[in-house]
Every structure is written in C-alpha cells, then in structure tokens.
Amino acid sequence: MDRGHRPDGERALRGRTAAQDSRGALRTYDREDWTAPWLIEGERVSVRLTPFERVARTNLLVVAGETHQCFGTFSGWAVDDHGQRVDLDGLVGWAEEARNRW
C-alpha cells in the first residue's frame, strides 16, 4: 500500500492523520497506533472513540486492500437535525479506514 499518498482533504498532523468530511467534521487518528483515541470534531459533533482494533489485509499484487476497523466506546455529544444535543457517552460503535487498489 502506498502510505505516502493522502486523499484530498487528508493531512498529517503531529504524527496523526486528519481528514475533513463533506460536512466539515474533522477526524483525527494515529496510523502508527490504531488503538489510540480517534477524535471527531465539527459544528454538530465532538466525540472521542476509545478503540480496540480489527485488521484485514489482502495483497494479490494487482488487487490489494487494508482495512482497520476500530470498535470501541464513544464519549462526547452530537446535535441532531432538530437542534437537540445528544449525549454519546458509553455508546459502542466503530470507525474505520479502508484503502483498496484494483
């Protein structure tokens, strides 16, 4: 996998990867330590995921893929479409990064 290439909107930030989604939320996580906390921050969200990791890799020379699925517990809050702030402390979920080549 080409670790030097970063998709649009993604940049390295003090050893962590930062990527902004289409709604403006910024996700930061550490590609050197997938179990370090993931942060998601934006106008309508501020959460921290404390993960454990599942990794899947495939390399068939022409086709390759690497997926890091970090399941864990969220803490923080989000604002729903009605403007209500929702507490996310203790919510179990996941975040992932997937890179594929075909």
C-alpha positions, 0 to 999 in steps of 0.5 A: 500500500502506498502510505505516502499518498493522502486523499484530498482533504487528508493531512498529517498532523503531529504524527496523526492523520486528519481528514475533513468530511463533506460536512466539515467534521474533522477526524483525527487518528494515529496510523502508527497506533490504531488503538489510540483515541480517534477524535471527531470534531465539527459544528454538530459533533465532538466525540472521542472513540476509545478503540480496540482494533480489527485488521484485514489485509489482502495483497494479490499484487494487482488487487490489494486492500487494508482495512482497520476497523476500530470498535470501541466506546464513544464519549462526547455529544452530537446535535441532531437535525432538530437542534437537540444535543445528544449525549454519546457517552458509553455508546459502542460503535466503530470507525474505520479506514479502508484503502483498496487498489484494483 
